Amino acid sequence: MKFIINLLFILTFAVNIWAQSPEKISYQAIIRGQDNSLVVNSKISLAIIIRQHSVNGTNVFQETHSVYTNANGLIAVEIGTGSNVNGSFAAIPWENGPFFIETQVDASGGANYNIIGVTQLLSVPYALHAKTAERLISSDNTNPYKAKIVIFNSSRNVADSDINNTIECTSSATLTMTSGFDSMLTGDTINLEAHNGAVLTIQAPPGVKINYNENGKAVFSSSTGNVRFGFLRKTDSNSYIISGQ
């Protein structure tokens, strides 16, 4: 039986920058059969490949996991902690993207993998990319790109200074997408970080859609000593896509 991945997968960045723990990306996906039924309580083998530049690009990192789907067909792994096949996760040149995550599955739990999906990694973990920034600053590059970090610790509406920068939520608060927010153009992105137990809530008012739902919300809950990463991207007039919840 061939398996497929539900397109409504979840990629979250769980890079621990406070304690001395391995760098990793948390990856969750819902597994379905060809008949679109959930594959529940089943052991499968999962191969993760990170490709550079294109869906068929260079294999810069590869690992495997042996996992069980739960009662909802969900699997959850931490990329960077599996059985290494190729490359080093710590050596991935995040500054030289784009990067794509290729997912392969063996339904029997063996090593006869079938490709079931390739998805672009649209947001690079900030804590991982910080190493690149250090290299840029110390190199001959006289004008390295530095995104602005906006400290966010009280509820408010989106501001001009948030656009194409990073909101660092250090205390639980709500960021509201105001209706008719003209300064944010289609394709503009706001990187999101919730730090050390803070809960960052993104709220859509009437007339604004988040993940195709009007007046909805998205919640980024971080645990103590960790950071939850994501992004908010405008896709159309008053429509926004959230990734990384």
C-alpha positions, -999 to +999 in steps of 0.1 A: +000+000+000+014+034-010+012+062+015+009+099+009+014+129+031-015+152+038-006+186+024-016+203+056+016+193+073+032+213+101+068+225+102+079+241+134+113+253+144+123+241+178+159+252+182+170+254+218+193+284+220+192+287+258+205+253+268+232+232+252+210+209+231+213+197+194+200+220+167+169+205+152+137+212+133+104+197+146+085+181+117+049+168+119+028+153+091-005+135+087-001+102+068-029+090+045-034+060+022-042+063-015-079+061-006-073+093+015-080+073+047-058+080+078-030+056+084-033+051+122-013+033+148+012+019+123+050+016+123+066+032+092+101+041+081+106+078+073+135+093+053+141+130+053+163+147+027+171+184+026+178+195-009+194+228-019+182+253-046+154+231-061+132+200-056+158+180-074+188+199-060+219+187-042+212+164-013+230+183+016+215+162+044+197+129+048+185+109+078+160+082+086+135+077+114+114+047+126+081+061+138+045+052+146+015+071+134-009+079+162-047+075+163-050+106+141-025+095+115+001+120+128+038+114+130+063+137+147+101+137+143+129+161+150+150+166+119+186+165+129+182+137+154+176+107+132+200+081+119+224+100+096+228+089+060+244+118+044+258+152+053+258+172+086+227+191+098+250+216+115+269+222+083+238+231+061+245+265+045+212+281+054+223+314+038+225+297+003+188+287-001+162+280-010+160+246+006+134+218+001+125+189+024+119+156+006+099+130+025+101+093+017+082+065+034+084+027+036+049+015+048+063-018+060+089-002+083+118-013+061+141+006+038+123+004+005+114+041+004+089+059-019+090+096-024+057+110-011+063+148-010+088+176-015+081+209+002+100+242+002+113+253+036+101+288+035+116+300+068+151+294+080+155+289+117+169+321+131+192+305+157+207+283+130+211+312+105+228+333+133+260+313+127+259+325+091+255+361+102+286+357+123+305+345+093+292+374+072+302+400+097+337+387+100+342+383+063+350+408+035+313+415+029+310+452+039+272+453+037+257+421+051+219+419+053+206+421+088+169+418+095+156+439+123+145+423+155+113+438+170+108+431+207+071+423+213+058+421+249+024+437+249-007+433+227-010+456+197-018+458+160+008+451+133+031+480+127+051+492+097+083+482+115+072+446+117+071+440+080+099+418+066+115+418+100+113+394+130+090+398+160+106+384+191+078+377+217+093+377+252+060+380+271+026+365+262+008+390+239-015+392+209-006+407+175-037+417+155-039+419+117-058+451+111-083+452+083-070+469+052-034+470+063-021+488+033+016+488+042+019+450+040+021+440+003+014+405-012+044+384-004+056+404+025+066+383+055+069+388+093+091+362+110+077+351+144+095+340+175+080+331+209+107+328+236+111+310+269+074+302+278+058+332+261+026+326+240+023+347+208-012+349+194-019+361+159-055+374+157-075+382+125-103+408+129-136+406+108-128+409+071-093+394+075-085+358+068-057+337+085-052+303+069-084+308+049-105+314+080-120+348+086-116+362+121-094+333+131-063+331+152-030+312+154-011+305+186+027+300+190+033+285+225+069+282+236+082+261+264+107+273+291+142+276+277+131+271+241+120+292+211+090+285+188+096+298+152+071+306+124+061+332+099+032+353+088+029+360+050+004+381+031-009+361+001-038+383-011-059+413-001-065+408+037-055+371+035-025+358+054-008+324+058+006+312+091+033+285+093+050+271+123+022+269+149 
